[in-house]
Amino acid sequence: MTEAALRRVRVWDRPTRLVHWSLLLLVALSWWTAANDHLTWHVLSGLFILGLTLFRLIWGVLGSETARFASFLRGPRTVLAYAATLFDRVRPSAIRVGHNPLGGWSAMLLLLLLLIQACFGLFSVDIDGFDAGPLAALISFENARWAAHWHHRIFTLLLALIALHVAAVAFYLAVRHDNLLAPMLSGDKAVPATITAPRQGTDRLAALCALAAGAVVVVVSRLPQILR
């Protein structure tokens, strides 16, 4: 296929890209703050992760076409059929905009793990009982320690999935000659001219979704004070 047969279209909108890279930085920050006992900053980082994850879940329902879960979450039969073609020569007609069936479920699992991780963090407390999540006071110390245990265990799963995500990006570049990283940076991808450009969500809608997610985080983080 010649370059003339390709055109560049906007694949990933600005909110999706900002959330993607912000979550990556915040996960790294959360690890560093926990490892170096900066627990105040760790909690703040976790609240931002919760807010961004909630935004992405809302955006996955209301946002741009490629950001919507309905556009990339497929059933087992479709996923298995796609997996069987991973080492096949990529035909021009097979070039995709957005997530492929495997990548879609990988992204969904990452979001769910981030949400669960953040929620456990809200209730966690350290062994001395001094540093705690915003909601730890609502449950017993034993339950808060149980939450802290799973907060740590799920982070290990999260790191494994992130490593798999990075390996998949490298695989697509080396084996399928499909650069998945560049579109997530620029937002654009070269696709066959016959492919219709995905519909993009508006900045106003993104702002409303961000306000909704932020409001939930603020209310949740202040729930003990609200319930007094």
MODELLER restraints for C-alpha pairs under 7 A, 6 or more apart:
rsr = mdl.restraints
at = mdl.atoms
rsr.add(forms.Gaussian(group=physical.xy_distance, feature=features.Distance(at['CA:1:A'], at['CA:92:A']), mean=6.80, stdev=0.5))
rsr.add(forms.Gaussian(group=physical.xy_distance, feature=features.Distance(at['CA:5:A'], at['CA:192:A']), mean=5.88, stdev=0.5))
rsr.add(forms.Gaussian(group=physical.xy_distance, feature=features.Distance(at['CA:5:A'], at['CA:193:A']), mean=5.95, stdev=0.5))
rsr.add(forms.Gaussian(group=physical.xy_distance, feature=features.Distance(at['CA:6:A'], at['CA:190:A']), mean=5.76, stdev=0.5))
rsr.add(forms.Gaussian(group=physical.xy_distance, feature=features.Distance(at['CA:6:A'], at['CA:191:A']), mean=5.22, stdev=0.5))
rsr.add(forms.Gaussian(group=physical.xy_distance, feature=features.Distance(at['CA:6:A'], at['CA:192:A']), mean=4.55, stdev=0.5))
rsr.add(forms.Gaussian(group=physical.xy_distance, feature=features.Distance(at['CA:6:A'], at['CA:193:A']), mean=5.31, stdev=0.5))
rsr.add(forms.Gaussian(group=physical.xy_distance, feature=features.Distance(at['CA:7:A'], at['CA:190:A']), mean=5.20, stdev=0.5))
rsr.add(forms.Gaussian(group=physical.xy_distance, feature=features.Distance(at['CA:7:A'], at['CA:191:A']), mean=5.58, stdev=0.5))
rsr.add(forms.Gaussian(group=physical.xy_distance, feature=features.Distance(at['CA:7:A'], at['CA:192:A']), mean=6.26, stdev=0.5))
rsr.add(forms.Gaussian(group=physical.xy_distance, feature=features.Distance(at['CA:7:A'], at['CA:193:A']), mean=5.54, stdev=0.5))
rsr.add(forms.Gaussian(group=physical.xy_distance, feature=features.Distance(at['CA:8:A'], at['CA:188:A']), mean=6.10, stdev=0.5))
rsr.add(forms.Gaussian(group=physical.xy_distance, feature=features.Distance(at['CA:8:A'], at['CA:189:A']), mean=5.21, stdev=0.5))
rsr.add(forms.Gaussian(group=physical.xy_distance, feature=features.Distance(at['CA:8:A'], at['CA:190:A']), mean=4.22, stdev=0.5))
rsr.add(forms.Gaussian(group=physical.xy_distance, feature=features.Distance(at['CA:8:A'], at['CA:191:A']), mean=6.19, stdev=0.5))
rsr.add(forms.Gaussian(group=physical.xy_distance, feature=features.Distance(at['CA:9:A'], at['CA:188:A']), mean=5.36, stdev=0.5))
rsr.add(forms.Gaussian(group=physical.xy_distance, feature=features.Distance(at['CA:9:A'], at['CA:189:A']), mean=5.66, stdev=0.5))
rsr.add(forms.Gaussian(group=physical.xy_distance, feature=features.Distance(at['CA:9:A'], at['CA:190:A']), mean=6.51, stdev=0.5))
rsr.add(forms.Gaussian(group=physical.xy_distance, feature=features.Distance(at['CA:9:A'], at['CA:197:A']), mean=5.66, stdev=0.5))
rsr.add(forms.Gaussian(group=physical.xy_distance, feature=features.Distance(at['CA:10:A'], at['CA:187:A']), mean=5.58, stdev=0.5))
rsr.add(forms.Gaussian(group=physical.xy_distance, feature=features.Distance(at['CA:10:A'], at['CA:188:A']), mean=4.37, stdev=0.5))
rsr.add(forms.Gaussian(group=physical.xy_distance, feature=features.Distance(at['CA:10:A'], at['CA:189:A']), mean=6.60, stdev=0.5))
rsr.add(forms.Gaussian(group=physical.xy_distance, feature=features.Distance(at['CA:10:A'], at['CA:197:A']), mean=6.76, stdev=0.5))
rsr.add(forms.Gaussian(group=physical.xy_distance, feature=features.Distance(at['CA:11:A'], at['CA:66:A']), mean=6.74, stdev=0.5))
rsr.add(forms.Gaussian(group=physical.xy_distance, feature=features.Distance(at['CA:11:A'], at['CA:97:A']), mean=6.02, stdev=0.5))
rsr.add(forms.Gaussian(group=physical.xy_distance, feature=features.Distance(at['CA:11:A'], at['CA:98:A']), mean=6.19, stdev=0.5))
rsr.add(forms.Gaussian(group=physical.xy_distance, feature=features.Distance(at['CA:11:A'], at['CA:183:A']), mean=6.96, stdev=0.5))
rsr.add(forms.Gaussian(group=physical.xy_distance, feature=features.Distance(at['CA:11:A'], at['CA:187:A']), mean=5.60, stdev=0.5))
rsr.add(forms.Gaussian(group=physical.xy_distance, feature=features.Distance(at['CA:11:A'], at['CA:188:A']), mean=5.32, stdev=0.5))
rsr.add(forms.Gaussian(group=physical.xy_distance, feature=features.Distance(at['CA:11:A'], at['CA:189:A']), mean=6.30, stdev=0.5))
rsr.add(forms.Gaussian(group=physical.xy_distance, feature=features.Distance(at['CA:11:A'], at['CA:198:A']), mean=6.57, stdev=0.5))
rsr.add(forms.Gaussian(group=physical.xy_distance, feature=features.Distance(at['CA:12:A'], at['CA:66:A']), mean=6.79, stdev=0.5))
rsr.add(forms.Gaussian(group=physical.xy_distance, feature=features.Distance(at['CA:12:A'], at['CA:183:A']), mean=6.88, stdev=0.5))
rsr.add(forms.Gaussian(group=physical.xy_distance, feature=features.Distance(at['CA:12:A'], at['CA:184:A']), mean=6.41, stdev=0.5))
rsr.add(forms.Gaussian(group=physical.xy_distance, feature=features.Distance(at['CA:12:A'], at['CA:187:A']), mean=4.58, stdev=0.5))
rsr.add(forms.Gaussian(group=physical.xy_distance, feature=features.Distance(at['CA:12:A'], at['CA:188:A']), mean=6.81, stdev=0.5))
rsr.add(forms.Gaussian(group=physical.xy_distance, feature=features.Distance(at['CA:13:A'], at['CA:64:A']), mean=6.95, stdev=0.5))
rsr.add(forms.Gaussian(group=physical.xy_distance, feature=features.Distance(at['CA:13:A'], at['CA:187:A']), mean=6.10, stdev=0.5))
rsr.add(forms.Gaussian(group=physical.xy_distance, feature=features.Distance(at['CA:13:A'], at['CA:200:A']), mean=6.68, stdev=0.5))
rsr.add(forms.Gaussian(group=physical.xy_distance, feature=features.Distance(at['CA:15:A'], at['CA:206:A']), mean=6.88, stdev=0.5))
rsr.add(forms.Gaussian(group=physical.xy_distance, feature=features.Distance(at['CA:16:A'], at['CA:67:A']), mean=6.93, stdev=0.5))
rsr.add(forms.Gaussian(group=physical.xy_distance, feature=features.Distance(at['CA:17:A'], at['CA:184:A']), mean=5.91, stdev=0.5))
rsr.add(forms.Gaussian(group=physical.xy_distance, feature=features.Distance(at['CA:17:A'], at['CA:185:A']), mean=6.95, stdev=0.5))
rsr.add(forms.Gaussian(group=physical.xy_distance, feature=features.Distance(at['CA:19:A'], at['CA:52:A']), mean=6.23, stdev=0.5))
rsr.add(forms.Gaussian(group=physical.xy_distance, feature=features.Distance(at['CA:23:A'], at['CA:49:A']), mean=6.28, stdev=0.5))
rsr.add(forms.Gaussian(group=physical.xy_distance, feature=features.Distance(at['CA:26:A'], at['CA:45:A']), mean=6.14, stdev=0.5))
rsr.add(forms.Gaussian(group=physical.xy_distance, feature=features.Distance(at['CA:26:A'], at['CA:49:A']), mean=6.63, stdev=0.5))
rsr.add(forms.Gaussian(group=physical.xy_distance, feature=features.Distance(at['CA:30:A'], at['CA:42:A']), mean=5.27, stdev=0.5))
rsr.add(forms.Gaussian(group=physical.xy_distance, feature=features.Distance(at['CA:30:A'], at['CA:45:A']), mean=5.89, stdev=0.5))
rsr.add(forms.Gaussian(group=physical.xy_distance, feature=features.Distance(at['CA:30:A'], at['CA:46:A']), mean=6.76, stdev=0.5))
rsr.add(forms.Gaussian(group=physical.xy_distance, feature=features.Distance(at['CA:33:A'], at['CA:39:A']), mean=6.35, stdev=0.5))
rsr.add(forms.Gaussian(group=physical.xy_distance, feature=features.Distance(at['CA:33:A'], at['CA:41:A']), mean=6.44, stdev=0.5))
rsr.add(forms.Gaussian(group=physical.xy_distance, feature=features.Distance(at['CA:33:A'], at['CA:42:A']), mean=5.22, stdev=0.5))
rsr.add(forms.Gaussian(group=physical.xy_distance, feature=features.Distance(at['CA:34:A'], at['CA:42:A']), mean=6.04, stdev=0.5))
rsr.add(forms.Gaussian(group=physical.xy_distance, feature=features.Distance(at['CA:39:A'], at['CA:131:A']), mean=6.60, stdev=0.5))
rsr.add(forms.Gaussian(group=physical.xy_distance, feature=features.Distance(at['CA:43:A'], at['CA:133:A']), mean=6.48, stdev=0.5))
rsr.add(forms.Gaussian(group=physical.xy_distance, feature=features.Distance(at['CA:46:A'], at['CA:118:A']), mean=5.92, stdev=0.5))
rsr.add(forms.Gaussian(group=physical.xy_distance, feature=features.Distance(at['CA:47:A'], at['CA:217:A']), mean=6.76, stdev=0.5))
rsr.add(forms.Gaussian(group=physical.xy_distance, feature=features.Distance(at['CA:50:A'], at['CA:115:A']), mean=6.24, stdev=0.5))
rsr.add(forms.Gaussian(group=physical.xy_distance, feature=features.Distance(at['CA:50:A'], at['CA:118:A']), mean=5.74, stdev=0.5))
rsr.add(forms.Gaussian(group=physical.xy_distance, feature=features.Distance(at['CA:51:A'], at['CA:213:A']), mean=5.43, stdev=0.5))
rsr.add(forms.Gaussian(group=physical.xy_distance, feature=features.Distance(at['CA:51:A'], at['CA:214:A']), mean=5.64, stdev=0.5))
rsr.add(forms.Gaussian(group=physical.xy_distance, feature=features.Distance(at['CA:51:A'], at['CA:217:A']), mean=5.92, stdev=0.5))
rsr.add(forms.Gaussian(group=physical.xy_distance, feature=features.Distance(at['CA:53:A'], at['CA:111:A']), mean=6.34, stdev=0.5))
rsr.add(forms.Gaussian(group=physical.xy_distance, feature=features.Distance(at['CA:53:A'], at['CA:114:A']), mean=6.98, stdev=0.5))
rsr.add(forms.Gaussian(group=physical.xy_distance, feature=features.Distance(at['CA:53:A'], at['CA:115:A']), mean=6.37, stdev=0.5))
rsr.add(forms.Gaussian(group=physical.xy_distance, feature=features.Distance(at['CA:54:A'], at['CA:213:A']), mean=5.53, stdev=0.5))
rsr.add(forms.Gaussian(group=physical.xy_distance, feature=features.Distance(at['CA:55:A'], at['CA:209:A']), mean=6.04, stdev=0.5))
rsr.add(forms.Gaussian(group=physical.xy_distance, feature=features.Distance(at['CA:55:A'], at['CA:210:A']), mean=5.65, stdev=0.5))
rsr.add(forms.Gaussian(group=physical.xy_distance, feature=features.Distance(at['CA:55:A'], at['CA:213:A']), mean=5.28, stdev=0.5))
rsr.add(forms.Gaussian(group=physical.xy_distance, feature=features.Distance(at['CA:58:A'], at['CA:209:A']), mean=6.55, stdev=0.5))
rsr.add(forms.Gaussian(group=physical.xy_distance, feature=features.Distance(at['CA:59:A'], at['CA:67:A']), mean=6.82, stdev=0.5))
rsr.add(forms.Gaussian(group=physical.xy_distance, feature=features.Distance(at['CA:59:A'], at['CA:68:A']), mean=6.84, stdev=0.5))
rsr.add(forms.Gaussian(group=physical.xy_distance, feature=features.Distance(at['CA:59:A'], at['CA:209:A']), mean=6.90, stdev=0.5))
rsr.add(forms.Gaussian(group=physical.xy_distance, feature=features.Distance(at['CA:60:A'], at['CA:67:A']), mean=5.33, stdev=0.5))
rsr.add(forms.Gaussian(group=physical.xy_distance, feature=features.Distance(at['CA:60:A'], at['CA:68:A']), mean=4.01, stdev=0.5))
rsr.add(forms.Gaussian(group=physical.xy_distance, feature=features.Distance(at['CA:60:A'], at['CA:69:A']), mean=5.24, stdev=0.5))
rsr.add(forms.Gaussian(group=physical.xy_distance, feature=features.Distance(at['CA:61:A'], at['CA:68:A']), mean=5.32, stdev=0.5))
rsr.add(forms.Gaussian(group=physical.xy_distance, feature=features.Distance(at['CA:61:A'], at['CA:69:A']), mean=6.53, stdev=0.5))
rsr.add(forms.Gaussian(group=physical.xy_distance, feature=features.Distance(at['CA:62:A'], at['CA:68:A']), mean=6.94, stdev=0.5))
rsr.add(forms.Gaussian(group=physical.xy_distance, feature=features.Distance(at['CA:63:A'], at['CA:201:A']), mean=5.02, stdev=0.5))
rsr.add(forms.Gaussian(group=physical.xy_distance, feature=features.Distance(at['CA:64:A'], at['CA:199:A']), mean=5.87, stdev=0.5))
rsr.add(forms.Gaussian(group=physical.xy_distance, feature=features.Distance(at['CA:64:A'], at['CA:200:A']), mean=4.34, stdev=0.5))
rsr.add(forms.Gaussian(group=physical.xy_distance, feature=features.Distance(at['CA:64:A'], at['CA:201:A']), mean=4.27, stdev=0.5))
rsr.add(forms.Gaussian(group=physical.xy_distance, feature=features.Distance(at['CA:65:A'], at['CA:71:A']), mean=6.64, stdev=0.5))
rsr.add(forms.Gaussian(group=physical.xy_distance, feature=features.Distance(at['CA:65:A'], at['CA:198:A']), mean=5.69, stdev=0.5))
rsr.add(forms.Gaussian(group=physical.xy_distance, feature=features.Distance(at['CA:65:A'], at['CA:199:A']), mean=5.26, stdev=0.5))
rsr.add(forms.Gaussian(group=physical.xy_distance, feature=features.Distance(at['CA:65:A'], at['CA:200:A']), mean=6.27, stdev=0.5))
rsr.add(forms.Gaussian(group=physical.xy_distance, feature=features.Distance(at['CA:66:A'], at['CA:98:A']), mean=5.16, stdev=0.5))
rsr.add(forms.Gaussian(group=physical.xy_distance, feature=features.Distance(at['CA:66:A'], at['CA:198:A']), mean=6.60, stdev=0.5))
rsr.add(forms.Gaussian(group=physical.xy_distance, feature=features.Distance(at['CA:72:A'], at['CA:99:A']), mean=5.79, stdev=0.5))
rsr.add(forms.Gaussian(group=physical.xy_distance, feature=features.Distance(at['CA:72:A'], at['CA:100:A']), mean=6.52, stdev=0.5))
rsr.add(forms.Gaussian(group=physical.xy_distance, feature=features.Distance(at['CA:72:A'], at['CA:101:A']), mean=6.07, stdev=0.5))
rsr.add(forms.Gaussian(group=physical.xy_distance, feature=features.Distance(at['CA:72:A'], at['CA:104:A']), mean=5.26, stdev=0.5))
rsr.add(forms.Gaussian(group=physical.xy_distance, feature=features.Distance(at['CA:73:A'], at['CA:101:A']), mean=6.40, stdev=0.5))
rsr.add(forms.Gaussian(group=physical.xy_distance, feature=features.Distance(at['CA:73:A'], at['CA:104:A']), mean=5.61, stdev=0.5))
rsr.add(forms.Gaussian(group=physical.xy_distance, feature=features.Distance(at['CA:73:A'], at['CA:105:A']), mean=6.22, stdev=0.5))
rsr.add(forms.Gaussian(group=physical.xy_distance, feature=features.Distance(at['CA:74:A'], at['CA:101:A']), mean=5.93, stdev=0.5))
rsr.add(forms.Gaussian(group=physical.xy_distance, feature=features.Distance(at['CA:79:A'], at['CA:101:A']), mean=5.26, stdev=0.5))
rsr.add(forms.Gaussian(group=physical.xy_distance, feature=features.Distance(at['CA:79:A'], at['CA:102:A']), mean=6.02, stdev=0.5))
rsr.add(forms.Gaussian(group=physical.xy_distance, feature=features.Distance(at['CA:82:A'], at['CA:101:A']), mean=6.86, stdev=0.5))
rsr.add(forms.Gaussian(group=physical.xy_distance, feature=features.Distance(at['CA:90:A'], at['CA:176:A']), mean=6.47, stdev=0.5))
rsr.add(forms.Gaussian(group=physical.xy_distance, feature=features.Distance(at['CA:92:A'], at['CA:192:A']), mean=6.89, stdev=0.5))
rsr.add(forms.Gaussian(group=physical.xy_distance, feature=features.Distance(at['CA:95:A'], at['CA:191:A']), mean=6.61, stdev=0.5))
rsr.add(forms.Gaussian(group=physical.xy_distance, feature=features.Distance(at['CA:113:A'], at['CA:158:A']), mean=6.49, stdev=0.5))
rsr.add(forms.Gaussian(group=physical.xy_distance, feature=features.Distance(at['CA:117:A'], at['CA:151:A']), mean=5.45, stdev=0.5))
rsr.add(forms.Gaussian(group=physical.xy_distance, feature=features.Distance(at['CA:117:A'], at['CA:154:A']), mean=6.11, stdev=0.5))
rsr.add(forms.Gaussian(group=physical.xy_distance, feature=features.Distance(at['CA:117:A'], at['CA:155:A']), mean=6.77, stdev=0.5))
rsr.add(forms.Gaussian(group=physical.xy_distance, feature=features.Distance(at['CA:120:A'], at['CA:147:A']), mean=5.19, stdev=0.5))
rsr.add(forms.Gaussian(group=physical.xy_distance, feature=features.Distance(at['CA:120:A'], at['CA:148:A']), mean=6.69, stdev=0.5))
rsr.add(forms.Gaussian(group=physical.xy_distance, feature=features.Distance(at['CA:120:A'], at['CA:150:A']), mean=6.89, stdev=0.5))
rsr.add(forms.Gaussian(group=physical.xy_distance, feature=features.Distance(at['CA:120:A'], at['CA:151:A']), mean=5.28, stdev=0.5))
rsr.add(forms.Gaussian(group=physical.xy_distance, feature=features.Distance(at['CA:121:A'], at['CA:133:A']), mean=5.90, stdev=0.5))
rsr.add(forms.Gaussian(group=physical.xy_distance, feature=features.Distance(at['CA:121:A'], at['CA:148:A']), mean=6.61, stdev=0.5))
rsr.add(forms.Gaussian(group=physical.xy_distance, feature=features.Distance(at['CA:121:A'], at['CA:151:A']), mean=5.80, stdev=0.5))
rsr.add(forms.Gaussian(group=physical.xy_distance, feature=features.Distance(at['CA:122:A'], at['CA:133:A']), mean=4.37, stdev=0.5))
rsr.add(forms.Gaussian(group=physical.xy_distance, feature=features.Distance(at['CA:122:A'], at['CA:134:A']), mean=5.42, stdev=0.5))
rsr.add(forms.Gaussian(group=physical.xy_distance, feature=features.Distance(at['CA:122:A'], at['CA:135:A']), mean=5.29, stdev=0.5))
rsr.add(forms.Gaussian(group=physical.xy_distance, feature=features.Distance(at['CA:122:A'], at['CA:136:A']), mean=6.56, stdev=0.5))
rsr.add(forms.Gaussian(group=physical.xy_distance, feature=features.Distance(at['CA:123:A'], at['CA:133:A']), mean=5.21, stdev=0.5))
rsr.add(forms.Gaussian(group=physical.xy_distance, feature=features.Distance(at['CA:123:A'], at['CA:134:A']), mean=6.75, stdev=0.5))
rsr.add(forms.Gaussian(group=physical.xy_distance, feature=features.Distance(at['CA:123:A'], at['CA:135:A']), mean=4.89, stdev=0.5))
rsr.add(forms.Gaussian(group=physical.xy_distance, feature=features.Distance(at['CA:123:A'], at['CA:136:A']), mean=4.08, stdev=0.5))
rsr.add(forms.Gaussian(group=physical.xy_distance, feature=features.Distance(at['CA:123:A'], at['CA:144:A']), mean=5.51, stdev=0.5))
rsr.add(forms.Gaussian(group=physical.xy_distance, feature=features.Distance(at['CA:123:A'], at['CA:147:A']), mean=6.08, stdev=0.5))
rsr.add(forms.Gaussian(group=physical.xy_distance, feature=features.Distance(at['CA:124:A'], at['CA:132:A']), mean=5.61, stdev=0.5))
rsr.add(forms.Gaussian(group=physical.xy_distance, feature=features.Distance(at['CA:124:A'], at['CA:133:A']), mean=5.27, stdev=0.5))
rsr.add(forms.Gaussian(group=physical.xy_distance, feature=features.Distance(at['CA:124:A'], at['CA:136:A']), mean=5.76, stdev=0.5))
rsr.add(forms.Gaussian(group=physical.xy_distance, feature=features.Distance(at['CA:124:A'], at['CA:144:A']), mean=4.76, stdev=0.5))
rsr.add(forms.Gaussian(group=physical.xy_distance, feature=features.Distance(at['CA:124:A'], at['CA:145:A']), mean=6.04, stdev=0.5))
rsr.add(forms.Gaussian(group=physical.xy_distance, feature=features.Distance(at['CA:124:A'], at['CA:147:A']), mean=5.12, stdev=0.5))
rsr.add(forms.Gaussian(group=physical.xy_distance, feature=features.Distance(at['CA:124:A'], at['CA:148:A']), mean=4.39, stdev=0.5))
rsr.add(forms.Gaussian(group=physical.xy_distance, feature=features.Distance(at['CA:125:A'], at['CA:131:A']), mean=5.82, stdev=0.5))
rsr.add(forms.Gaussian(group=physical.xy_distance, feature=features.Distance(at['CA:125:A'], at['CA:132:A']), mean=4.07, stdev=0.5))
rsr.add(forms.Gaussian(group=physical.xy_distance, feature=features.Distance(at['CA:125:A'], at['CA:133:A']), mean=6.33, stdev=0.5))
rsr.add(forms.Gaussian(group=physical.xy_distance, feature=features.Distance(at['CA:125:A'], at['CA:136:A']), mean=6.44, stdev=0.5))
rsr.add(forms.Gaussian(group=physical.xy_distance, feature=features.Distance(at['CA:125:A'], at['CA:144:A']), mean=5.48, stdev=0.5))
rsr.add(forms.Gaussian(group=physical.xy_distance, feature=features.Distance(at['CA:125:A'], at['CA:145:A']), mean=5.76, stdev=0.5))
rsr.add(forms.Gaussian(group=physical.xy_distance, feature=features.Distance(at['CA:125:A'], at['CA:148:A']), mean=6.13, stdev=0.5))
rsr.add(forms.Gaussian(group=physical.xy_distance, feature=features.Distance(at['CA:126:A'], at['CA:132:A']), mean=6.37, stdev=0.5))
rsr.add(forms.Gaussian(group=physical.xy_distance, feature=features.Distance(at['CA:126:A'], at['CA:145:A']), mean=6.89, stdev=0.5))
rsr.add(forms.Gaussian(group=physical.xy_distance, feature=features.Distance(at['CA:134:A'], at['CA:221:A']), mean=5.35, stdev=0.5))
rsr.add(forms.Gaussian(group=physical.xy_distance, feature=features.Distance(at['CA:135:A'], at['CA:221:A']), mean=6.95, stdev=0.5))
rsr.add(forms.Gaussian(group=physical.xy_distance, feature=features.Distance(at['CA:135:A'], at['CA:224:A']), mean=6.58, stdev=0.5))
rsr.add(forms.Gaussian(group=physical.xy_distance, feature=features.Distance(at['CA:136:A'], at['CA:144:A']), mean=5.87, stdev=0.5))
rsr.add(forms.Gaussian(group=physical.xy_distance, feature=features.Distance(at['CA:138:A'], at['CA:224:A']), mean=6.84, stdev=0.5))
rsr.add(forms.Gaussian(group=physical.xy_distance, feature=features.Distance(at['CA:169:A'], at['CA:180:A']), mean=6.15, stdev=0.5))
rsr.add(forms.Gaussian(group=physical.xy_distance, feature=features.Distance(at['CA:172:A'], at['CA:178:A']), mean=5.31, stdev=0.5))
rsr.add(forms.Gaussian(group=physical.xy_distance, feature=features.Distance(at['CA:172:A'], at['CA:179:A']), mean=6.71, stdev=0.5))
rsr.add(forms.Gaussian(group=physical.xy_distance, feature=features.Distance(at['CA:173:A'], at['CA:179:A']), mean=5.08, stdev=0.5))
rsr.add(forms.Gaussian(group=physical.xy_distance, feature=features.Distance(at['CA:183:A'], at['CA:189:A']), mean=5.51, stdev=0.5))
